[in-house]
Amino acid sequence: MKALTQVTRPSKRKTNGDMAATYDEFKEFEGKRYTGMKIGRRHTWHYDKGQWKEKKVTPDQWVINYAVKKRRAGKAPEGSGVPVGTEYHWYILAHQNVTKLNANDYSTSLTGVKFKLAHKRAGNEKWSASSQAQRRRLIKILQGMIVDLEKEDESD
């Protein structure tokens, strides 16, 4: 996808390096305003023991389901982030590389990108985008990925 660049607006309040205070400030990326974590910042998560379920539906296609609690590797700054109960709908495009180790074990790695399609604020019953709007956003994401892949193919 596009290279990441960021322009931030000057803060109207003194934050003295307080990440919690800067979380809700407006930032700008490619001409659009947003709040939340700054572009380029990172999270590290630890996942509890989870269950990955998959069902083969064609010779080359599987339907997968994975559900687990994830935990922040460090501690969130006091007062930072969204309120407890906030929900997100992400769409993930990823490579899963697997090596069979023995009859019952495989090593696996997953690398890719995830895109926010919508969020639901704590205490609110409505998503930030309708199902139809989320689907349109996903179509644009996938079309953009196709364009990027075709450009990569031409440069090889």
Secondary structure, DSSP 8 states (H G I E B T S, - for coil): ------EE---SS--TT-HHHHHTS-EEETTEEE-SS-TT----EEE-S-EEEEEEEETTEEEEEEE--EEESS---TT-SS-TT-EEEEEEEEEEEEEE-SSS-EEEEEEEEEEEEEEE-TT--S-SS-HHHHHHHHHHHHHHHHHHHHHHHHH-
